[in-house]
Amino acid sequence: MKNISPSEKLSTALIYLTIGLFSILCLLPFVLIISGSFTDESEIIKEGFKLIPDKISYTAWIMIWKDFKRILNGYIVTVTVTGFGTLLSLLVTAMMAYPLSLPTVKYRNVIAFYAFFTLLFYGGIVPWYIIVSRTLRLRNSIMGLILPYTINAWNLFLLRNFFRTIPQEISESAKIDGAGDMTIFFRIILPLSKPGIATVGLFIALGYWNDWWLGLMLIEKHNLFPLQLLLRAIVSNVQFLRSAPKDVMAADIGGMIPAEGVKMATCLVTIGPIVLLYPFVQKYFIKGIMIGALKG
């Protein structure tokens, strides 16, 4: 067994201490959000946010959960959109990125430039809205919250660069054994690409989960409102009540409208499920980012 010198022990202890302190600092904003959601609005205005409030107030949470059914419906819509949208986007992105990574595919550079062009230039909101709402007829439908984000050029190039790190000899030996392109892709390439798939999948899931813009542009039916759009509407309503005369405030709220507390509470409502997703992809995340970035 290797003997560890006192200097090495001290260096290791300092490293762990630094990492521990940095982790605590990273947790402080999250603790501050929790504390702010339970802090009285008058206390926030007078003294600012505190890690431990002087007086516990549940007014912000009462305002959010008054319409529990709408919140629950928003969760169902967002979970459905995020789950199905992530799987569809991963499949389409991977099936486009893999051919672009192969040197034997003709016109791959032309197709790659076409995808890269979309990162630089955008046709505008009006043409986009006409195509999505009138041509594709995606208004007031779940697919309207999924299809517009199916392909993202940034995720496409990240996954393409990861596929380039897989040795071509593996695919060539599989072809010699009689495997077709689809068999190679689904049974060999995808299992070897778990770090890249997990990394891009996390990016896609975050995009779907945090999106409210598509709902604002395309959804008019309240039962199809995603969670982020619904909570955005709640915050906007609270801001309106805050600026309105006192005689139009809801009688059951009592006291000052908790505008800041509602903002903190909505952050907690939306952040929970997506935070629980990260531990499952954490072991792939760093490897996927680094390997996908090594080759251009």
C-alpha positions in Angstrom: 0.0 0.0 0.0 1.4 3.4 -1.0 2.4 5.7 1.8 0.9 9.2 1.6 3.1 12.0 2.8 1.7 14.7 5.1 1.9 17.3 2.3 -0.2 15.1 0.0 -2.8 14.6 2.8 -2.9 18.4 3.4 -3.3 19.1 -0.3 -6.1 16.5 -0.6 -7.8 18.0 2.5 -7.6 21.5 1.0 -9.1 20.3 -2.3 -12.0 18.6 -0.5 -12.5 21.7 1.7 -12.6 24.0 -1.4 -15.0 21.8 -3.2 -17.2 21.6 -0.1 -17.3 25.3 0.4 -18.0 25.8 -3.3 -20.9 23.3 -3.1 -22.4 25.2 -0.1 -22.1 28.5 -2.1 -24.0 26.9 -5.0 -26.8 25.8 -2.7 -27.2 29.2 -1.1 -29.3 30.7 -4.0 -31.6 27.7 -3.8 -32.0 28.0 -0.1 -32.6 31.8 -0.6 -35.4 31.0 -3.0 -37.1 28.6 -0.6 -36.8 31.2 2.2 -38.1 34.0 0.0 -41.2 32.0 -0.9 -42.1 31.8 2.8 -41.2 35.4 3.6 -43.8 38.1 4.2 -43.8 40.7 1.4 -43.4 43.7 3.7 -40.3 42.1 5.3 -38.8 41.6 1.8 -39.4 45.2 0.9 -38.0 46.6 4.2 -35.0 44.2 4.8 -34.5 42.3 1.5 -34.2 38.5 1.2 -32.9 36.5 4.2 -31.8 32.9 4.5 -34.1 32.6 7.6 -37.2 34.9 7.6 -38.3 36.6 10.8 -41.9 35.6 10.2 -43.2 32.7 8.1 -45.8 33.5 5.6 -47.7 31.1 3.4 -49.5 33.7 1.3 -47.5 33.2 -1.9 -48.1 29.4 -1.8 -51.8 30.0 -1.1 -52.1 32.2 -4.1 -50.4 29.7 -6.4 -52.2 26.6 -5.2 -55.7 28.2 -5.1 -56.3 26.7 -8.5 -54.7 23.3 -7.9 -56.5 21.6 -10.9 -55.0 24.0 -13.4 -51.5 23.6 -11.9 -51.9 19.8 -12.1 -53.1 20.0 -15.6 -50.2 22.2 -16.5 -47.8 19.6 -15.1 -49.5 16.8 -17.1 -49.2 18.8 -20.3 -45.5 19.8 -19.7 -44.5 16.3 -18.7 -46.2 14.9 -21.8 -44.6 17.4 -24.1 -41.1 17.0 -22.4 -41.2 13.2 -22.5 -42.5 12.7 -26.0 -40.7 15.7 -27.4 -37.3 14.7 -26.0 -37.6 11.1 -27.4 -38.7 12.4 -30.8 -36.1 15.1 -31.0 -33.3 12.7 -29.9 -34.3 10.2 -32.5 -34.6 12.7 -35.4 -31.4 14.6 -34.4 -29.4 11.3 -34.0 -30.6 10.0 -37.4 -29.6 13.2 -39.1 -26.3 13.6 -37.2 -25.0 10.1 -37.8 -24.9 10.4 -41.7 -23.3 13.8 -41.4 -20.5 12.2 -39.4 -19.7 9.6 -42.1 -17.0 10.6 -44.6 -18.6 8.3 -47.2 -21.9 10.3 -47.4 -22.2 12.6 -50.4 -23.2 16.3 -49.9 -22.8 16.0 -46.1 -21.0 19.3 -46.0 -23.8 21.0 -48.0 -26.4 19.6 -45.6 -24.3 20.6 -42.6 -24.0 24.2 -44.0 -27.8 24.3 -44.5 -28.2 23.4 -40.8 -25.5 25.9 -39.7 -27.2 28.6 -41.8 -30.2 28.4 -39.5 -28.0 29.4 -36.5 -27.1 32.6 -38.2 -30.3 33.7 -39.9 -33.9 33.6 -38.9 -36.9 34.3 -41.2 -38.9 36.2 -38.5 -41.9 35.5 -36.3 -44.6 36.4 -38.8 -43.5 33.9 -41.5 -42.9 31.3 -38.8 -46.3 31.8 -37.4 -48.0 31.6 -40.8 -46.3 28.3 -41.6 -46.9 26.7 -38.2 -50.5 27.8 -37.7 -51.9 27.9 -41.2 -49.8 25.5 -43.2 -49.0 22.9 -40.6 -52.2 23.6 -38.6 -50.5 23.2 -35.2 -52.5 25.7 -33.3 -54.2 24.4 -30.1 -52.6 21.0 -30.2 -50.0 19.2 -28.2 -47.9 18.7 -31.4 -47.7 22.4 -31.7 -45.7 22.4 -28.5 -43.4 19.6 -29.8 -42.7 19.8 -33.5 -41.2 23.3 -33.8 -38.4 22.3 -31.4 -37.7 18.9 -32.9 -34.4 19.8 -34.6 -31.9 22.2 -33.1 -28.7 22.9 -35.1 -26.6 23.2 -32.0 -27.6 19.8 -30.7 -27.2 18.4 -34.2 -23.5 19.4 -34.5 -22.8 18.4 -30.9 -24.1 14.9 -31.6 -22.4 14.7 -35.0 -19.0 15.5 -33.4 -19.6 12.8 -30.8 -20.4 10.2 -33.6 -17.1 11.1 -35.3 -15.2 9.8 -32.2 -16.6 6.3 -32.8 -14.1 4.3 -34.9 -15.3 3.6 -38.4 -13.8 0.1 -38.3 -16.7 -0.9 -36.0 -19.3 -0.1 -38.6 -17.2 -1.6 -41.4 -16.8 -4.9 -39.6 -20.5 -5.0 -38.9 -21.2 -4.5 -42.7 -18.9 -7.3 -43.5 -20.9 -9.5 -41.2 -24.1 -8.5 -43.2 -25.5 -5.8 -41.0 -27.5 -3.0 -42.7 -27.3 0.7 -41.9 -30.3 0.7 -39.7 -29.0 -2.3 -37.7 -25.6 -0.6 -37.3 -27.2 2.6 -36.2 -29.7 1.2 -33.6 -27.7 -1.8 -32.3 -24.1 -0.5 -32.4 -23.8 3.3 -32.7 -26.6 4.3 -30.3 -25.5 2.0 -27.5 -21.9 3.3 -27.9 -23.1 6.9 -27.8 -24.8 7.0 -24.4 -22.7 9.9 -23.1 -23.5 12.1 -26.2 -27.2 10.9 -26.2 -27.6 11.7 -22.5 -26.0 15.1 -22.8 -28.1 16.2 -25.8 -31.2 14.7 -24.3 -30.7 16.8 -21.2 -30.4 19.9 -23.3 -33.5 19.0 -25.2 -35.5 18.1 -22.1 -34.5 21.4 -20.4 -35.7 23.3 -23.5 -39.1 21.7 -23.6 -39.6 21.9 -19.8 -38.7 25.6 -19.6 -40.6 26.7 -22.7 -43.6 29.0 -22.5 -43.2 30.9 -25.8 -44.8 28.2 -28.0 -47.8 28.0 -25.7 -48.1 31.8 -25.8 -48.0 31.8 -29.6 -50.0 28.8 -30.5 -52.3 27.7 -27.5 -55.6 29.3 -26.7 -57.3 26.4 -24.9 -56.6 26.6 -21.2 -56.5 22.8 -20.8 -53.5 22.8 -23.1 -51.5 25.5 -21.3 -48.0 24.2 -20.3 -46.8 24.7 -16.8 -44.4 27.5 -17.5 -47.0 29.6 -19.4 -49.6 29.0 -16.6 -47.2 30.1 -13.9 -46.1 33.1 -16.0 -49.8 34.1 -16.2 -50.0 33.8 -12.4 -47.0 36.0 -11.9 -48.4 38.6 -14.3 -51.7 38.6 -12.5 -50.0 39.1 -9.2 -48.0 42.0 -10.6 -51.2 43.5 -11.9 -52.9 43.2 -8.5 -49.8 44.7 -6.9 -50.1 47.8 -9.0 -53.8 48.1 -8.7 -55.7 50.1 -6.1 -56.2 48.3 -2.8 -60.0 48.2 -3.1 -59.7 45.8 -6.1 -57.4 43.3 -4.3 -58.9 40.0 -3.3 -60.3 40.1 0.1 -59.0 36.7 1.2 -55.4 37.6 0.4 -55.1 40.1 3.2 -52.3 42.6 3.5 -49.8 43.2 0.8 -49.8 41.2 -2.4 -46.7 38.9 -2.2 -45.3 39.6 -5.7 -41.7 38.6 -4.8 -42.8 35.6 -2.8 -44.9 34.3 -5.7 -41.8 34.6 -8.0 -39.8 32.5 -5.7 -42.6 30.0 -5.2 -43.1 29.6 -9.0 -39.3 28.8 -9.3 -39.7 26.0 -6.9 -42.8 24.6 -8.5 -41.1 24.4 -11.9 -37.6 23.3 -10.9 -38.4 20.1 -9.0 -38.9 17.4 -11.7 -36.1 18.6 -14.0 -33.6 18.6 -11.1 -34.5 15.0 -10.3 -33.6 14.1 -14.0 -30.0 15.4 -13.7 -28.6 12.6 -11.4 -29.5 10.0 -14.0 -27.5 11.6 -16.7 -24.7 13.1 -14.5 -22.2 10.3 -15.1 -22.5 10.9 -18.9 -22.8 14.6 -18.9 -19.1 15.7 -18.6 -17.8 13.0 -20.9 -20.4 13.8 -23.5 -19.6 17.5 -23.5 -15.8 16.9 -23.7 -15.7 14.2 -26.3 -18.2 15.9 -28.5 -16.2 19.1 -28.4 -12.8 17.6 -29.3 -13.4 17.0 -33.0 -14.9 19.7 -35.3 
